[in-house]
Amino acid sequence: MNRPIIAITMGDAAGVGPEIIVKALAHAELYDRCRPLVVGDARRLRQAAEISGLSSLTVNAVQGVQGARFVPGVVDCVDLDLIPADLPFGKLSAVAGDGSYRYIARAVELAMAGEVGAICTAPINKEALHAGGHIYPGHTELLAELCGIPEVSMMLTAPNLRVVHVTVHIGLLDAIAKIEPGLVERTIARGHATLVKAGIAQPRIGVCGINPHAGENGLFGHGEEEEKIIPAVERCQAKGWNVEGPLPADTLFFRAARGDFDLVVAMYHDQGHGPVKVMGIEAGVNITIGLPVVRTSVDHGTAFDIAGTGKADERSLLEALRQAIALAPSEHEIA
C-alpha cells in the first residue's frame, strides 16, 4: 500500500492554516492513504485544535521524521517553536511571515533529502512574508529558489478543470512582454509531463490566446498569437502531442470543463485563476510543476477575516493532500 509521508507546512500562523490543518487531520481515513507530518509550531496547532472544537486531538512535537507516530488522533509536528503564545489571529505579523518562510525551507530540506514524498502548503500572506524579510512574489517563486530551479509553472485544479499558467505574479503588460514561444513551449511541456506522470497517457491540451477571440486572424491585438504562441504549439504538435491553439479563452474553459481537454494553458494570472475559482474555490488546488519535489497547496489565502474563529473550511487542503498522495514518488511506500 502506498502511504507516502506528506510534509504539511503550517503557512502564516495568524491565518487559517493551523485551523484547516487540524480539521483535515481529524479525518481518520486520511491516514489510510498517507503519513501526514506538519512542519510548523506545535503550540499554535494546539490552539487551533481548541478553537476548532478538536481538543481530543493530540499534537506530537518532534524534531524530524523520527518520532512521528502517524496514527489517527495524533497530529505529528516538526516543531520550529517560532510563534509566541499571544500572537493574535487575523492580524498581519512579521513574526508569522518569517515563520511561514522557515516552515517551507524546512519542508524543502526534508523533501530534497528524500525523507518526505511531497510537500503540501497551507496559505501564506505575502505582505507578512515581506515584513519578515523574505521578498518573494509568492510560494511558487520561493520554492523555485529554495530548490535551485530557474523556472517552474503554477497549475491550478478544480472539479473538471486543470490550468497551467505561462506567467503568474506580474502585471498584465509585463506578462504580454514576457510571453515568447520558448516559454510557452516549456510551460506546455511541464503540464504534459505532469499529466503523463499522473496516468493520462495522451493529455489533450488547449492553449489560450492572449487577445479576445485569440486575435481573430489579426483583427485584435498586434499579432501576439502568431508571434508568441503558434510557433510553440506547432513544435509541441511535432512531438506527437495532442495540443490545440491558440483558442479563445472565453470558450476554451467551457469546453475543458465539459471534458474536451485535460489541461488548459493560460497566458496570464487572471485568465487562468478566474475560471478555476468560479468552478470551486473550496476544492481548488495549486500544484507547482517543474520542481524536483512534489508540491501542492490550497487555492485560497490566509483569510484573516475569519482566522481564529473555527469557521475555516478544510476541503481545499484535503484535496491538496489527495493530489500530493497521487503525485508522490513510489519509493515512499511502506514495506
N, C-alpha and C positions, 0 to 999 in steps of 0.2 A: 504494500500500500504506500503510495507517495504521500508523505506528510512532511513537506518542507518546513524549515524554520523561516518564518517571516519576521523581519525586524520592522516594528511599527514605531515611527518617530512621533513624539508627542505634539509637535508643532508649537504654536505660540501658547504658553501656559495661561495667558489671560483670555484666550479664546475658548472655543467649544471643543478643541482637540481632546483634552483629558476626559470630557464627558462622553464624547462619541466612542472613545476607545473603551472605556469601562462598559458602556452599553453594548458595544459589539462583542466584547469578550465574555459578556454574560450569556451569550448564545452558546450553550454547551456543545451543540453539534459542530460548531466551527473546529473544535479540537479533534474531530474525526478526520479532518482534511489538512490540517496544518498544525505547526507548533508556534504560536504567536509569542514574540518577545518584544516588549515595549522598550524603546530607548528614550528615557525621559527622567522624570522625578517621581519617586515613589510617594512622597508626601502629597504632591499635587493630585496624583491618581486616587489616593485615599480620600482626599477632599471631594473629588469629582464623584466617587462612588457614593459618598454620603449624600451629596446634593441630588444625585440621581435615584436615590432610594435603593441603592445596591450595597448597603453596608455589610451584607453577608459575604461579599467578595473579599478575598484575602489578597493583598498586594505583597508579593515576594521580591524584596530588593536583592539584586545580585550584581556582581561586578562584570560578568560576561556570560557566555552561553552556559558554562559550567555553573551548576547550582540552580538552574531553571528546572521547574517541575513539569510544566506543560500538561496540566490537568485542568479540567473544568472547575470553576470556582476559585481558581488562583490566577492572578494577573502577575506574570513574571516581568520584572522591570530592571533593565540595566540602569542603575540609579546614579545619575550625574550630580544630584543634590545641588542644584543651582538656584532654585526658586525659594525665596523666603516664604514662611507660612502665611504672612499677612499680605502677600501680593494680591491686589484686588482683581477679580474677574471683570472683563468688559472695558478695561482702560489700557491705553497704549503704554507700553513699558519697554525701556531699553534693555532691562534685565531679561525680560521674556524674549525679546528679539534676539539677544545674544544666545540665550538658551536654545532657541529654535535652530540656530545655526549649529551649535555644538551637538545637538541630538543627531542632525543629519550627518555631520562629519564622522561621528562615532559609528553610525549605521553603515556608512560607506566603508569605513575601515573593516568592519565585520564582514561585509559582502565581498570586498576585494580579497580578503584573507580566506574566503570560502567557508566562513563559519555560519553564514545565513544564506538562504537560497534566493531571497528577494527583499526589497525594501518597499514598505507601504507608508506613505507620509500623510499625517494629519496637517491641517492648513496652517500656514504661516502668515504673518502680517508684514507686508513689505516695508511699511513706514517704521515699524518696530525693529525689523531686521537692520535697516539702515541706521536707526538710532543706536543700535547695539554695536555698530562699527563694521557691518558687513554689507557692502554695497553691491547688490545684485538685483537685476530686474525681477527675479523670481526663482522658484525652485529649480526650474529646468536649467537655467544658466549656472546656478550654484552647483548642481550635481555634475554638470559637464566639467566644470573647473576642478572639482574635487577628484573626479575620475581621470582627469588629464585628457579629455576628449574635446577636440576643437569644434565639433558640430554635431548636434543632436536634433531631434524633432519631437514635437508635442503631438500625441494622439489622444483625442477625446472619444469616449464611447458613451452611448446612451442606448436605451432599448431600441433595437433595429437600426442603429446608426453608428458608424465609426468615421472619424475625421482626423486627418493628419494635416499639420499646418506648415506651409513653406516659410512664412515669417510669423513671429508672435508678438513679443513685447516691444514693438517700435511703432511710431506714428504711421499713419496711412501713406503720406508722401514718401517717407523713408522706406516703407515696405515696398512700394512700387519701384523705387530706385534700386533696392537690393535684389529684387527678383531677377534672376537670369537663368538661362537654360540649364547650366550645371547644377545650380541649387535646386531647381525643380526636379531634375532627374534624380539627384541624390535623395531628395525627400520621398519621391515615389519609390525608390529602391528600398529605403528603410521601412516604409509601410508594407511593401510587398514581402520583404524578408520576415517581418513580424507576423504577418498573417499566415505565411507558409509554415513558420515555426509553430503557430497555434493550430495547425492542422487543415488549413484551407489551401489545397494544392495549387489551384489556379485562381487567385483572387481577381475579382472583377473590380477594376479601379476607374472611377470617374474623376476627371480633373476639372476644377472650376476655371473659368476665365477671370480676368481682372475687371473688365468693363461690363456694363449692362448688356445682356444678350451675348456675352462673350465677344463683344466688339461688333458683332453682326457684319462681318466681312468689311471692316474698316469704317462702318458708319459711326461707331462710338469709339472714343479714345484716339490714340496716336500709334496704332499698330502694335500695342503691347502683346497681344495674343500671338501674333505672327513672329514677333522678335524674341519673346521671353519664354513662351510655353510650348508652342508647336514643335520646335526642334527637340525638346526634351521628351515629349510624348512619342514622337517618331522614333527616337533612339530606344525608348522602352519597348515599343511595339516590335522593333527589330530584334529584340531579345526573345521574342515569343510571348511576351506578357500581354494579358488582356487589359489594355489601358485605352481609355477613350477620352477625348477632349481636345481643346478646351470647350467646356459646356456651360451654358447659362446657369449660374448658381441658383436662381430662383426656382428652376425646375429640377436641377440635379439632386438637391436634398430631398425633394419629394420622391423622386424615383429611387433614391438609395433607401429611404425609409420603407418603401413598399417591397424592396428586395431585389431591385435591378443591379445594385452594386454592393460589394463587400466593403468598400472604402471610398471615401471622398477626399480628394486633395484640395484643401482650401488655401488661398493665396495669402490671406492676412487674418489677423486675430478675430475681428468681429464677424467676418464672413463665415468662419467655422464655429466660433463659440455660440453665437446666437441660436442657430438651429439645434445644437446639442442640448442647450439649456431649456429650450422650448419642449424638446422631446422628453425631458425628465431630469431636472437638476438633482432630485433626491436620489437618483440611481446613476448619476453620471460618474465617470472615472477618467482620470488623467493618467496617461502612460507615457513615460519618457522613452523614446526608442532611439537606438544607436549607442547606448551606454554599454559598458562591459558587464553591468549588473542590471537585474530586473528592477524597475521602479514603477509603482503605481501610486495613485493618490485620489483622494476625494476631489470632486469637481465643485467645491464651494469654499467660501472663505472662512475667516475666524469668527464671524457672526458675533461681534462684541455686544450687539444689542440684546442677545439672549444668553450670552455666556454666563455661567454660574447660576442659571435658573432651573436646570434639569430638563429644559424643553428641547434640546438639540436632538436631531434625528440621525441615527447611526446607519441608515440604509446605504448611503453612498460609500461609507467606509466598508461595510460588509461586501458590497460589490467590488470595491477596490481590492479587498483581500481575496475574493474569488478569482479575480484576474491575475493577481500575483501568484496564487497557487497554480493556476493553469500555465503560467509562463516560467515558473521556477525550474531550474535545471534538475534533471532526474537524479544527480548524484547526492541529493539531499534526502533520498529515501531512507526509511528505517529498515534495517535488516530484519 
